[in-house]
Amino acid sequence: MHIIRPSSEAEMIREFLRMEMASPRYEAEISAALAKHGATAKLLLDADLSSDTENRLRREVLGSFRGYGQNRGLFERFPRQVDWYRAEMTAADLPQLCYIDYSYWNELSHHTGSPLMAAKTVESGLSIYDVPNDQFHEARRQLQEGRRFPTLILLGERLPEKSKGTVWYLLEGHVRATAYAMAPECMDQAPVLLGIADQSELQYWHDG
């Protein structure tokens, strides 16, 4: 993992909403959350991070959509203080990635949380809860054809240069992380937003 520059909560929120909006699974929910706050996709696709008004509105949209700042949903027990950084990672960092604590990802990774283990499950042909593995195979195909994936959003307790072997929990990008694990030869300088939080708060969020 290589740190490029400091980032911000506002940048994380923009990236999170952009990535989720690109997913067929969440597009309708985000569109509804935007409409609830009188906004359109332009708020995400043509974002001005220097605008306090826009940043506050995106924060409210993420609150409606996933419970950010409201202690619910994905963001229940979320760390109160997170320092954000723009970073890049390579295949050498894959062993340190860990899924969120959620039944599907737990089963896919044989309760290790590891995308590397999940990649083996996918390659074996086993499907979890009868959910097809097509999304993983398609993402790997795109990687192998040269597509550069959007940003992964991770949380950890220390900056990489200060601690080897720390775990980085995936906040957003589980399918992309699994595809990287299936095609590590295609992973070079993958874009990352890395949040650093207090270890006890981080564990409290992840373990529920």
N, C-alpha and C positions, 0 to 999 in steps of 0.2 A: 504494500500500500504506500502510495506516495502522495503527500499532502501538497496541494497546489496553492491554495489561498483560503483565508477565512470566508465563511458564507454567513447565512442568516436564517432565522425562522421563516422570514418572508419568502426567501428563495426555496426553502424546503417545501413550504405549502404550495407554492406555484408548481414545482416539479411533481409533487404528489398528485395534485389534481389533474395536471396534464396527462400523466401516465395512466391514471385510473379512467380518465375520460376516453382514452384511446382503446380501452378494453370494452368489447361488446357487453360484457357482464355488468359494467357499472355506468356505461354512457347515459342511460335513461335516468338513473338516480342522480347523477351529477347535474344533468340538464334540469331536473326538477328542483334541485337545491339552488342552482343559479337563478331559476325563474322565481323561486320563493323570495330571493333577495333582490329581485329586479335587475338581474344581470344576465349577460349572454356569454357564449364561449369566448368572445373577444377578451373578456377579463382574464382568461387563462392563456390564450394564444397570442395576445398582443399586450402582455403584462408590463406595467411600469413599476418596477420594484422601488423606485424613489418616491412613489405616491403613497402617503400614509393612508389615504382614503381607500385606494385599491387594496393595499395590504390588509387593512381591517376587514374589508368586504370578503376577500378570499379566505381569511381566517374564519369568518362567520359561515361561509359556504362549506368549508371543511368540517366545521362544527355540526352543521345540519346533516352533512353527508356521512361522516364517520365518528362524530362525537369529539372532535378535537377541542380542547379547552373546556369540555363539559364532563370530563371524567366518565366517559361511557364508550361502548363499542371498542374499536381497535385501540382507542386512546384511553381506556380505563386504566388508572394507576400509572399513567404516562409520567416520566420524570418531569419535575417542575422546572429544572434548569438544564438546558441542553446547549452546548456550544457546537455550531455547525461549521463544517469545512468542505470545500471542494477537493476531491482527491481522484486518484486513478489506481486501479488494481490490476493484477495479472493473475494468471493461473496459479502461481505460487501461493496466492492468498485464499484460494478456494477452501482449503481445510479449516479455515477460521470462520467461515460463514455458517450461520445457524438460522433455521426457519423460526417464525413465531410459534408459540405453543398453541397449535390448533389441530383438531383431530385428523383432518385430511393429510396435512404435512407431517404430522407425527407418524401416521401409518405408512406414508410413502417413503419415509426415511428410516423405517423400522425403529422409531422412537430414539433416533440419534440426533435429529434436527439437521443432519448434514445433507446438503444438496448432492454431494458426491455419492452418498448412499442411495439417495432418491434416484439418481441417474441410473444406478444399477437396477433398481426396481423397474424403472421405465423400460430399460433395455431388455429385461427379462420377459416383458410382455404382460406383467401383472398390472391390473388396473385396480384402483382403490375406490371402494364404494360404487363400483360400476361406472366411474368417471373415465371416459376414454383418454388415452395418453396422446391424442393427436396434437394438442397444443405444444407439447414438448418436442415432438418430432418436427413439427413445422418451424418452431423457433430455432432448433438446431440446423435445419436446412437453410434458413435465412442467414444464420451465422456463417455457415460453410460457403454461402454464395457471396459473402463479403459485407453483409449488412452490419452497420454499427448500431448497437442497441442503445436505447435511452438510459438515463441515469438510474442506478440502483440507489436506494436510500437505506442506510445502515445505522445502527446504534452500537456504540462500544463504550468501554469505561476509560480507555487511555488512548492517546495518540500513538500511531504505529511505531514511531521511532523511540518511544519511551517504554514500550513493553512488547516483547515478542510473545506470540502465542495467545494474545487476547482474543476473545470471541467477539465477532461482529454480527449482531442480530439483524435480520432482514425486516425492515418496516414496509418497504414496497419493492417489488421486483422478483417475486418468488419463481415465476415461470422462467424469467430471463436468467436468473441464477442457476436454475436447473439445467437450462440449455447450455450455459457456460460449462457446467460440470460434465455434460454429455460431449462437449466439443472443446476441451481446454486448449487445444492447439490454436483455436480461433480467438482466444481471449488475450488481448494485448492492450494495455492502457484503457481498460474499461472505465467509463465515467461513473463517479460515485459522489453522493452527498453523505458525509460521515458525521453523525452526531455523537458528541462525547458527553456522558452523563455520570452522575455519582453511581458507584457500583451497586449500592444497596437499593437505590431507586430503580435502577435498570433491571435488577434481578426481580424486584417486586412486580414491575410491569410485565416482564417476560413470563414469569412463572405463575402469575395470577394469584 
